[in-house]
Amino acid sequence: MTVTYKEAGVDIDKADAFLKSIRPLVKSTYRTGVLGEIGGFGGLFHLDVQKYRDPVLVSSTDGVGTKLKIAVLMERHDTIGVDLVAMCVNDIIVHGAAPLFFLDYLAMGALAPGVATQIIEGISHGCRQAHCSLIGGETAEMPGLYQPGDYDLAGFVVGVVERDQILDGSEIAVGHRLIGLASSGLHANGYSLVRKVLLEGRGYTVRDEIPELAGPLGEELLKPTRIYAETALNLLRDFPLRGISHITGGGLTDNLPRILPRSCQAVIHRGSWPIPPIFSLLQKEGSIAESEMLRTFNNGIGLVLAVEAELVDDILQRLQALQEQAYVIGEIVARQDGTPPLVYV
């Protein structure tokens, strides 16, 4: 008796057909520099070094965590790819880098072409928002490793910035102001706590209508992460931003200190921005301490800019023109010995 790979759970022909079907989606993301098409052993991108004086490549990799569980429960997979691109791209724009190209890794127990196509649609949409090209990836079938319907997703992005324009927070100084850009909601962090509080603890389902939310719970939880690349690069073209922080896992409490010089302390003013209802709901239903909320979730702020005080009004005006909701949420003061890098007042 002979056994085939297909009988073991891996269908190569189905994978080949899937690859052919997504080529138009992938091509829709191509920018100048892409060489060849998907399907090769590696993705090719030509960096035009004539455009740069001293280019530095900046890379990041990330996933979307257990937000995938919400997509599975909702049987909707066309936004989770946007989250994937956002989580990676937002991590390189904080260094001033313009995204160039993106790769993805999708693993399933058995390839479900309909689900996989929705995921790639989301990734392609995210790449178009970020002005980067999807030039390759991997779709893996792993029977026996993933439960039916489950999958995992990871992304990889590469961008470029001039060496003398790299942002690392070293120019942040006492007197600078902190501008927060609004998030779209939870983004892609804290979902293990979200599920524990709302789905397991309170017994809500993703279809439930909750008075505090404008629609079903699942729709709120699936809101895609904001991609800030276009906004950040627009500002960097005309303003000397001194630091940018992506407010992801760890919230303001852990992420803003990552860019602060040791001599500086960030003072964040409570009440200086509106808290979206989903965060208030979570805190109420889970009796979550404020300190835990601030260290787990973005609480309505997805990106923070450190800027010179005299530029605040001009930057806020530009952000308004870019249709961003932005707020002055704090300032930089001198840090005393033994004090934390960030305080709330």
C-alpha atoms as one frame of an Amber mdcrd trajectory, in Angstrom:
protein
   0.000   0.000   0.000   1.286   3.465  -0.893   0.500   6.689   0.933   0.531
  10.177  -0.645   1.331  13.545   0.887  -2.286  14.562   0.184  -3.558  11.610
   2.233  -1.298  12.793   5.057  -3.091  16.141   5.014  -0.994  18.344   2.714
  -2.454  19.165  -0.706   0.252  20.630  -2.946  -2.113  21.081  -5.906  -4.509
  23.126  -3.774  -1.603  25.275  -2.584  -0.464  25.892  -6.175  -3.988  26.907
  -7.207  -4.202  29.262  -4.218  -0.913  30.921  -5.145  -2.142  31.572  -8.668
  -5.440  32.975  -7.403  -3.844  35.625  -5.165  -1.396  37.008  -7.723  -3.681
  39.940  -8.683  -3.998  40.894  -5.001  -0.251  40.802  -4.530   0.426  42.777
  -7.720  -1.900  45.527  -6.502   0.700  46.358  -3.826   3.723  46.640  -6.124
   5.734  49.836  -6.056   8.845  50.812  -7.998  11.661  48.451  -7.079   9.827
  45.122  -7.155  11.483  42.566  -9.418   9.763  39.408 -10.618   6.588  37.914
  -9.184   5.598  35.799  -6.214   6.313  32.109  -6.483  10.097  32.238  -6.557
  12.402  31.089  -3.800  12.871  34.670  -2.621  11.282  38.068  -3.110  13.389
  40.552  -5.035  13.480  44.305  -4.465  15.877  46.766  -6.057  16.860  49.630
  -3.776  17.609  52.690  -5.887  20.669  53.921  -4.011  20.786  57.032  -6.197
  17.790  58.337  -4.206  19.703  58.202  -0.915  22.939  59.628   0.430  23.548
  57.039   3.159  20.616  54.612   3.356  19.968  52.358   6.354  17.530  49.454
   6.153  15.145  49.035   9.089  13.266  45.773   9.662  10.611  44.416  11.995
   8.588  41.245  12.475   5.383  40.736  14.428   2.066  38.919  14.586  -1.446
  39.763  15.762  -1.648  37.468  18.783  -4.936  36.033  19.940  -6.964  38.578
  17.976  -6.948  35.693  15.500  -9.422  33.950  17.816 -11.915  36.773  17.280
 -11.571  36.498  13.493 -12.279  32.760  13.743 -15.311  33.300  15.988 -16.631
  35.994  13.631 -15.849  33.874  10.564 -14.385  37.039   9.079 -10.757  37.203
   8.032 -10.492  40.228   5.710  -9.218  42.695   8.333  -6.712  40.645  10.306
  -4.144  41.140   7.534  -4.373  44.917   7.996  -3.490  44.358  11.664  -0.485
  42.298  10.616   0.899  45.005   8.334   0.178  47.713  10.904   1.952  45.956
  13.763   5.106  45.629  11.664   5.027  48.936   9.787   4.262  51.069  12.851
   7.375  49.631  14.499   9.694  50.914  11.758   8.144  54.324  11.185   9.113
  55.240  14.755  12.692  55.248  13.417  11.708  57.484  10.500  11.826  54.640
   7.976   9.636  54.487   4.876   8.304  50.935   4.323   9.602  49.231   1.191
   8.422  45.620   1.152   6.530  43.086   3.223   6.417  39.295   3.559   3.898
  37.130   5.377   3.779  33.665   6.947   0.436  31.866   7.192   0.168  28.448
   8.854  -2.964  26.279   8.881  -3.789  22.681   9.706  -5.188  22.311   6.198
  -5.329  25.040   3.587  -8.737  26.716   3.474  -8.495  28.770   0.267 -11.466
  31.013   1.086 -10.083  31.979   4.491  -6.540  32.348   3.181  -7.700  34.608
   0.341  -9.502  36.877   2.809  -6.310  37.110   4.868  -4.240  38.051   1.820
  -6.874  40.616   0.838  -6.333  42.264   4.226  -2.551  42.116   3.941  -2.722
  43.645   0.452  -5.007  46.414   1.695  -2.622  47.134   4.563   0.361  47.224
   2.233  -1.381  49.702  -0.037  -2.122  51.909   2.976   1.539  51.745   4.014
   2.822  52.169   0.423   4.899  48.998   0.646   4.959  45.948  -1.621   3.978
  42.405  -0.712   6.772  40.526  -2.470   6.563  37.041  -0.991   5.570  34.787
   1.845   4.832  31.261   2.935   1.588  29.347   3.309   2.202  26.240   5.383
  -0.102  23.273   5.963   0.569  21.555   9.288  -1.972  18.804   9.932  -1.929
  17.668  13.538  -0.415  20.912  14.813  -3.381  23.273  14.396  -6.976  22.582
  15.357  -9.520  22.741  12.505 -10.282  26.381  11.723  -7.271  27.740  13.606
  -4.285  29.403  11.970  -1.281  31.548  12.794   0.012  34.618  11.045   3.295
  36.531  11.096   4.673  39.404   9.051   8.030  40.915   8.148   8.703  44.426
   6.822  11.789  46.247   5.569  12.030  50.008   5.229  14.686  52.611   4.550
  15.857  55.842   6.180  18.829  58.146   5.714  21.417  57.419   8.390  21.493
  60.999   9.660  17.683  61.040   9.886  17.237  57.946  12.069  14.941  58.637
  15.008  15.975  56.981  18.261  14.724  59.439  20.872  18.200  60.729  21.699
  17.155  64.299  20.760  14.204  64.361  23.146  14.773  67.110  25.730  13.180
  68.840  28.682  10.382  71.132  27.549   9.275  69.025  24.596   5.573  68.271
  24.280   3.940  64.891  23.699   1.245  64.619  21.030  -0.898  61.500  20.977
  -2.572  60.201  17.814  -5.857  58.389  18.324  -6.054  54.627  17.928  -8.963
  52.897  16.202  -9.627  50.816  19.298  -7.791  47.874  20.824  -5.493  47.448
  17.799  -3.877  44.008  18.296  -2.829  43.875  21.941  -4.337  42.581  25.156
  -6.752  40.134  23.541  -6.034  37.338  25.990  -7.308  39.644  28.749 -10.187
  40.825  26.538 -11.380  37.259  25.971 -10.947  36.354  29.641 -13.021  39.335
  30.788 -15.746  39.611  28.144 -16.129  36.169  26.573 -15.172  33.844  29.418
 -15.919  35.954  32.496 -19.060  37.808  31.398 -20.266  35.241  28.887 -20.716
  37.658  26.004 -20.575  36.343  22.449 -19.082  38.185  19.494 -22.635  38.667
  18.143 -23.950  40.407  21.261 -25.060  44.019  21.012 -23.670  45.939  23.987
 -25.211  49.341  24.778 -21.832  51.027  25.312 -20.638  49.978  21.851 -21.951
  51.079  18.470 -22.586  47.598  17.110 -21.866  43.946  17.872 -18.986  43.181
  20.228 -17.121  41.226  17.571 -17.164  44.168  15.160 -15.550  46.356  17.805
 -12.934  43.734  18.608 -12.079  43.247  14.928 -11.505  46.932  14.127  -8.182
  46.942  12.254  -5.096  48.589  13.695  -4.319  52.083  12.425  -1.380  52.300
  10.027   0.430  55.575  10.736   3.057  55.421   7.990   1.619  58.038   5.645
   0.953  60.490   8.481   4.354  60.051  10.104   6.264  60.422   6.845   4.237
  63.518   5.928   5.175  65.143   9.237   8.824  64.105   9.009   9.094  65.758
   5.621   8.367  69.197   7.108   8.882  69.027  10.881  11.826  67.952  13.079
  10.107  65.299  15.180  12.377  64.366  18.090  10.910  60.949  18.839   8.039
  58.620  17.950   6.657  55.781  20.055   4.281  53.053  18.853   1.844  52.361
  21.693   1.453  48.620  21.418   1.733  45.827  24.009   2.761  47.497  27.275
   0.685  50.612  26.636   1.992  54.104  27.292   3.588  52.874  30.520   6.150
  50.617  28.857   6.458  51.931  25.301   7.056  55.651  25.752  10.079  55.092
  28.065  11.721  53.028  25.305  12.603  56.232  23.442  13.423  58.511  26.387
  16.968  59.579  27.324  17.834  58.639  30.910  17.757  62.296  31.920  14.135
  62.741  30.810  10.792  61.894  32.345   7.478  61.827  30.490   4.551  63.408
  32.334   1.204  62.187  30.988  -1.937  64.144  31.818  -4.949  61.990  32.624
  -8.079  63.188  30.857  -6.206  64.923  28.047  -7.702  62.596  25.427 -11.043
  60.755  25.122 -11.032  57.088  26.155 -12.963  54.951  23.630 -15.903  53.027
  25.140 -14.333  49.575  24.666 -11.654  50.380  27.241 -14.133  51.692  29.805
 -16.257  48.579  29.251 -13.276  46.290  29.830 -12.228  48.111  32.978 -15.755
  47.996  34.393 -16.573  44.396  33.496 -13.213  43.058  34.636 -12.671  45.348
  37.619  -9.264  46.046  36.067  -6.989  48.432  37.964  -6.060  51.648  36.139
  -2.374  50.738  36.263  -3.141  47.410  34.586  -5.217  49.136  31.896  -2.422
  51.595  31.155   0.177  48.837  30.885  -1.928  46.394  28.826  -3.903  48.516
  26.364  -3.333  51.638  24.257  -6.434  53.251  25.842  -7.104  55.323  22.743
  -3.584  56.486  21.840  -1.810  54.541  19.103   1.235  56.729  18.427   3.043
  59.419  20.425   5.198  62.206  18.972   7.798  64.124  20.971   8.042  67.628
  19.509   9.393  71.070  20.341   6.849  73.231  22.163   6.865  76.002  19.554
   5.873  73.530  16.809   2.847  72.051  18.568   0.214  74.280  16.966   1.602
  73.822  13.448   1.843  70.046  13.868  -1.691  69.800  15.254  -2.938  71.833
  12.300  -1.195  69.472   9.886  -2.581  66.435  11.695  -6.079  67.865  11.437
  -5.565  68.333   7.687  -4.490  64.676   7.528  -7.756  63.757   9.284  -5.978
  62.549  12.396  -7.439  62.966  15.869  -4.534  64.281  17.918  -4.128  65.584
  21.450  -1.391  67.171  23.551  -1.167  64.501  26.268   1.929  65.531  28.208
   5.427  66.945  28.285   9.040  66.079  29.026  10.598  67.185  32.326  13.940
  66.529  34.017  14.099  63.097  35.623  15.284  62.954  39.207  17.366  60.056
  40.540  15.224  57.122  41.596  12.085  58.312  39.806  10.309  56.347  37.052
  10.711  57.375  33.399   6.967  58.021  33.077   4.368  59.374  35.502   0.639
  60.103  35.248  -0.777  63.261  36.799
